[in-house]
């Protein structure tokens, strides 16, 4: 907490996106109470959003990426993969896991 977000110009230059998009994102984060804008100083992190840490999310994403590649290598198409995921989620929710 307390880290400073990069200035809008820096984000725009690095990601080549519209400045209004970055400003809107920063305003949304402020409205959600995650950051605080200090006039003439910058925007600072107050707290992180609820849920898993970014590192945990990255680890889970990598695992999911590997699984998707395995599913494709096994011959499943997108429709079959979606059906398998939906079925697994549904089963887990009915068993009280998810």
N, C-alpha and C positions, 0 to 999 in steps of 0.2 A: 504494500500500500504506500501511497505517497509518490510513486513514480510519475514522472511527467510524460504525457503523451507528446509525440512529435508535433511540431507546428503543422498546420494545414498545408502550407506551401511545400514542406518536406514530403508529406504523404502524397500530395498531388504529383510532385516531381518524380518520386520513386515508383509510384504505381500507375502513372499517367491516366488518372481519372479526374473527373470534373470536381472542382473545388466545392461546389454546392453539395455534392454527394458526401464529401468528407465532413463538411459543416453540419449536414443533417445527421450523420452518424454520431458526431460529437454531441450534438444537441439531444439526440435520443439517449445516449449514454448518461448525459447529465440529468435528463428527465427521470431516468430509472434510478438515479442516486448512486451511480457507479463511479462517476467522475465529477470534478468541480472545476469550473472555469474561473480563473482569477484574472481579471482585467489587466492587460499589459504584461502579465507574467506567463500565462499558459494554462493548460488543462492538466489536472492532476487526478490520479486514481485514488478514490476513496475506499472502495472495496471491490472484490471480484464477484462476478455473478454466482448464484448458487449452482451447485452441481459439481461434477468432477473437475479437477484441476486441468489446465491446458495440457500438461504432460500426460496425465491419465487418458485424456481424450485422444492425444496423438498415438499413444500405445494401442488403444482400442481401434483407432482408424487403421493403423498398420496391420493389425490382426485381421480386421475385416477385409482389407485390400488383399491380403494373402488368401483368405478364404474364397473371395470372389474369383481370384485367378484359378484356384484349385477347382472351383465349381465349373468355370468355363472350360478348363482343361479336361474335366470329366465329361464334357459334352452338353452341359446345361445351357440353354439359351436364356435371355433376359427374362422372358415370361416364366420359365420354370424356376429360375432363381427367386423371382419375386414371390411366386406361389409357395416355395419352400420356406422363405423367410416369414411370410405372412402366417403360414401354418404353424411354424415354430413359435412365433410370438403369441398366437392365439392359444396354443397348448400351454405355454408357460403362464399366460394370464389366468387361464382356467385352473391351473394348479397352484395359483397364488405366488408364482415365482417373480413375475414382472409387475 
